[in-house]
Amino acid sequence: MEHEPQQEITADAPESPIRTLGTDHMTVMGGDPASVIAFYRDLLGMPLVLEQPNLDQPELTHLFFDTGDGRILTFFVGEDMPVQPSRRPGNVHHLAYKIAPSALEETKQALQAADYGYNEFDRGAFHSLYTQDPIGLVVELVVEKYEIPDDRRGEVLALAHEKRVKAGAGFVDDEHMQAALEDLGLDPTPTHEADAPTGAGV
């Protein structure tokens, strides 16, 4: 599988009139409040930190969850919300959250115990579990395979991309990540050894 990049890839900030500072929050059209809370708070462990009416559509409730690092995921929920998101362009494809490497096995067990199936893949740069929330939205639970400071993640990925292209590989794998980390003076030792098929699909 080869993929030649169609755009310039760089961790350098572009010349742009606006500069974002990071993700503040994401908002998703949810289903009924009980199901959303049972999945995100009671299963994934995200504290429910705020509940109020949707200020633009007050018949709906607006739920705010802390995803674990202060970044917020919010849902517009109601008893009669549709339960399956469409896949039209512009709609959310999936949401991804980090979990600790040491929590991988217990996470899989907890998903199974709560009757949520999952698929597991080694994605090269990281290790992933994929499941679906109560409204059918794909949720990815990511185990980072390397210790990368948050403020250098883009730099590492951009250099790993460069090495992937040079090698003619179809996707960024461990060899590209390790070479990029070493070149940037970061520890290339994996903190998590993946044991899952490398594959596409969810």
N, C-alpha and C positions, 0 to 999 in steps of 0.2 A: 504494500500500500504506500504509494508516494503522493505527496501533496506539496506542490510548489507554491510558496506564498505569493499572494496577489497584491499585497500591500507592504509598505515599509514597516518593519518591526523594530521597535526601539523602546527602551525604558526612559529615554529622555523626554521631558515635558515638551509638548508641541507649542508652537507659536500660536496662541489662541487668545481671544479677548476675555474668556472666562476660564477660571482654574478651579476645579473642584478640590476639596480637601479630604474626601473620603465618603463612604456611604453613611448617611444619617439613618434612614429607614427604608423599608420596602413595604408596600401595601398590596394585599392580595384579596380578591373577592372570595370570601369563604363560603361555608355552608351554614349549618345550624351551629349555634354557639357551643352547645354541649360537646359535640363531636370534635370541633376545633380545639377546645380546651383540653379534652381528654387526650388528644394526640400530642399537641405541642407542649402543654404544661405537664400533664400527668405521665406521659410516656417519654418524651424527649427532654423533659426537665427544664423548660424555659419558664422562668417566673412570669406570671401575668401581672404587669406593673401598672396598667391603666385600663379602665373601661369607661366609655362615654358614648353618647349618641354620635353617629356619623353626622358631622356638622352640615354636610351638603344634602343628606338624605336621612333625616332624623328617625325614620321608622326602622333603620338599620342600626346595629350596635358596632362600635369601633373598639376592637381589642388590641392591646399593645403587649407584646412579649419581648423580654430581653433575651437575645440569642446566646449570650454568654460572655460577650466582650463589650457590652454597652450599646452595640448596634441593635436596632429595634426592628422587629417584624410585626406588621399590623395586619389585621383582617377586618373587612366589613362583613358582618354575619347577620343572619336573620333566619327565622324559622322556615321561610319559604324560598330560601336561596337555591339555585340550581346546584346539583351535586357533581357535575362533570365539566371541567373547563374544556373549551374548544382548543384546537391547535391552529387557529388562524394566525397569520403574521402579526406580530406585536404582542401576542399573548405570552405569558410566562411559560417557559419550557420546563424548568426545574429550579428548585432552591437548594443550595448546598451549605452545609454547616460542618465545622470541624468537630471531631471527637478525639479524645486522647487515645494513643495507640494501646495503652493498657486496658482500655474499655471496649476494645473491638469485640471480643468474644461475648462479654456480657450484654453488649448492645444487640448482637445477633440473637442471643437467647431471649432478650426482652421483646424484640420484635416478634419472634415466633410465639412467645407466650401470649402476646396481645393479638395474635392472629393477623399480623402484617407480614406478608412475604417479602423477600428481598433478593436482589441479584448482587453478586460480589465480583469486582474486577480489579486487577492491577492496571492502573492507568499510566504506569511509567513514572510520572512525576509525583504521583500520590496513589493511595489505595482507597477504593470506594465501595460503599454499600448503597444500593438504590432501593427505595421503597415508595409507597404512595400514601398520601394522607387521606383522611376520610372523604375529601371532595375529588380525589383522583389526581391531585397535583403530585408530580414526581419530586421526591425529597432525596437528596444525596447526602450521605454522611461520610465525611472525608477524614482519613487518617493521613496526616502529612508524614512522608517518609524521611524527611530531612529537617534539621533545625535551621530555619531561615528567619532572620529578623523581619518583622512586618514591613519596615521601611525599605527593605532590599529585595522583596519578593519579585517585584516587576523586573528589576535588574537581573536577577538570577534566571527568570523565565525567558527574558529576551536573549540572554547569552546562550541558554540551553537550546532555544529555537535556532539560533545561528549555527550551533554545532550540529543540530539535527539536519538542517538543510545541507550543510557541507558534507555530511555523511550520506546524504541521499535516503535518509530514513523517513518512514511515513508518519511517525509521531515521536514526541519527546520521550525518551526512555531513561533508565537509570544511568547509563553511560554518559548521556548528554548532561544530565543534572549534576552528576559527580564532577565531570570536567569543568562545568561552569562554576560550581561552588569552589573548586580548587583554584581556578584562575582568579576568582574574586577574593581569595584569602579566607574563605569560609570552610567550615568542617564538612568534607564530603562523605563522612561516614553515615550510612543509613541508621536512623533511630527506630525504624520499623522494617522488618523483612517481609515482603509481600508473599503470600501463599494463595494465589488465586489466578484464574486464567486471565491473560491479556485479551481483551475483547472489546467489541463495539456493541452498542445497544444498551438498553436499560431493562 
